[in-house]
Amino acid sequence: MKDLRINGSQLGDNRPLSSVCHSPDGKNAATSSWTGFAKIWDAKSLENIGTLKGHNDRVTCVAYHPREDPPLV
């Protein structure tokens, strides 16, 4: 292996991230993690703009509806 680049990290939560999904417009990203939270991030600044809570166990996947605006958090 001649070239290795790190294109992402798991600094989005205290426990491992389980999935990442970009919004249809590319402005936001959502992550899910083993903490049971889903978080919404600004894709450009990487700032957390909201946390969705309510699961008692791991959240294994997040997805955006292809025709809807990002969720309000």
N, C-alpha and C positions, 0 to 999 in steps of 0.2 A: 504494500500500500504506500504509494508515494505522496498522496495528498489527502489530508483529513481536515474537514471543516465542521465546526459545530454550528448548526443553523438554528438551534432552539435549545431550550432548557426546561427544567421542571421547577422553576422558581415561582410558579403561579399559585402554589398552595403548600401547606405543611406536610401533606402526604402526596404520594405519586399521582400525577395527572393520568387520566384514562383516555381522554380524547380532546381534540381541538377541531373547531369548525369555523370557517370564515363566513361572515354574512354575505348574502348575494351581492350587495353593493361594494364589498371589500373594505368597508370602513370600520367594522368591528370583528372581533373574534370571540368565540365562546369556548370555555374549557370546562371539563368535568374532572372530578377527582375522587379519591378514596375517602375524603372527608365528608362526602355527601353534599357538597356544594357545587353549583354551576356558577361560573363567573363570566361576566361580559367585560371585554377589554377594548380599548381604543387601539386599532391596528397600527396607527402611525406613532402614537406616543407611548404605547404599551402600558398605559395607566388603567387600573381597574376602575370601571365606571359603574359596576353593580355586582352584587352577589345574590344569587337565588338560593334560598335555604328551604328545607322542608323534608328532605330525605333523612332517614335514620341509618342508612347504610351507604355504600359506595354508589356514586353515579357513574355509570359505565360508558355513556355516550351522550353527546349533544348534537343537535341539528337545527338548522334554520329552515323555515318554510321558504321555498324559492320565490314566492310572490308576496311575501309579507315584509313589512319593515322590521328592524330589530326590536326585540321586546323592550318594554319600558321597565326599568328596574329602579 
